[in-house]
Amino acid sequence: MADSFSMTSNVLELIGKFESVRAGMEGVGTQMKAQVAAHIIELIPTNMHWQNPSGVLEDSFFYDGNSVTSDVAWAHRREVGFSGQTDSLGRYYPDDPGGFYLQTTLQQVTTDGSINNTFFSLMDTLTGGGGA
């Protein structure tokens, strides 16, 4: 009696899906970064708790293809604070604590499952679905 080995068609189909994933992986990192960046930009304003917001800082964030950034000159100062310092116009700020809105947003994004959801969604698209 000869030994035999056979694979069911669904296993072969699964292997085919993985082959297509490999071929489709080019650009996934770029696409995933863009989707996660869009989510970060969406969440940033929810972590800003200013008394009299102008909306300028809240609406200034954009994805430059590598990172989420703002072109507002005082964005960093609002993040980390400016207590005990004098600005370029000579105004002294005795008590200007940081808002830590970016730190809070990044922590939120890494714990809310959105990065995993983005990855799984992209992989589901690449494999043609069939995920659990």
N, C-alpha and C positions, 0 to 999 in steps of 0.2 A: 504494500500500500504506500503510495507516494504522499509525501506531505504536500499540502496545498495552502495557499494563502490568498485571500481575496479581501477587497475593500468594498464597502457598500457605496452606493452612488452619492449619498449625502456627504460622506467623508471626502470623496473626490471633488464634490461641489465646494466644500469648505476650503480645500486646498486651492482650488481655482480662485476663490475669493481672496485668499491671502496673497496669491500671485498678483491679482489686480491691485491689492492694497500697496504692494511693493512698487508697482508701476505708478500708482497714483500718489505716492508719498511726497513727491517733489512739490514744493509749495505749501505743504500742510502746515509747517512751522510758521510760515509767513501769514497764512490765513488764520491760524489759531491766535497768533500774536495780535492781529488786527481785531479779531472778535473780542479777545480779552481786554484789549485797550479800549474798545468801544464801551464795554461794560464798566470799566474803571471810570471813564469819563462820565458816564451816566450816573454813577454813584457818588462822585466827588461832591457835588452840591448838597447831597443829603447829610454829609458829615461836616458842613460848614454851619456854624451856629453864631453868626455875627448879629450884633444888636440892630444895626442899620445897614443891611447889605445893599450894595449898589447893583450887583449882578455882573459887574465887570470881571471880577476874579472868577466867579462861578462859571461864566460862559467862555473863559479864555483858554481852556484846555483842549489840546488836539493831539493826535497821534502822528508823529513825524516819520513813521516807518521803522523806528527803532525804540522809541520811548514815548510816554505820555508827558507832555510838556506844556508850559504856559509862557507867553511872551510878555506877561504883566511883570513889570520890574519888581514889585513888592510881593510876589507870590511866595517866594522863599521866606521872607520876613514874617508873613502871616502864618506860615507853617511852623517855624521854630521860635518865633517871638523876637522882640526887639527891646526888651526891658533894659533900662539903664543906658541906652544908646542914643546918639544924636544922628538924625538923618542928614542928607546932603543940603537941605534947606536950613539947617541949624535948629530944627525942632528936637527937643529932648523928650524922650518917652520913658518916664519913671516906671510905669507898670503896663507893659504890653506883652502879655504872655502869648505863647504860641498856641495855635488852634489845632495843630497836629491832624489836620483834615486828610492829608495824603497818607500819613502813617495809618490812620484809622481805616481809610478806604482800602489800602493794600492788605491790611490784616483781615478785613471783612471779605475781600475777594478770595483770599486763600483759605478761608474757613467756611464760606457759604456754599461751596460745591460748584460754583459757576465755571471754574477752570476745568474740573472733571467733566461737567456737562458739555462744555464746548468741545473737549477732546472726544468724548464718546459720540457726540453728534457728527463730528467730522469723520470719525472712523466708521460710523454707521453709513454715512453717505458713500464713503470709499468702498465699503464692502457690499453695498447694495442692500443694506438692511439685514434683518435676520438676527439682530442682537437680542440678548435676553431682556 
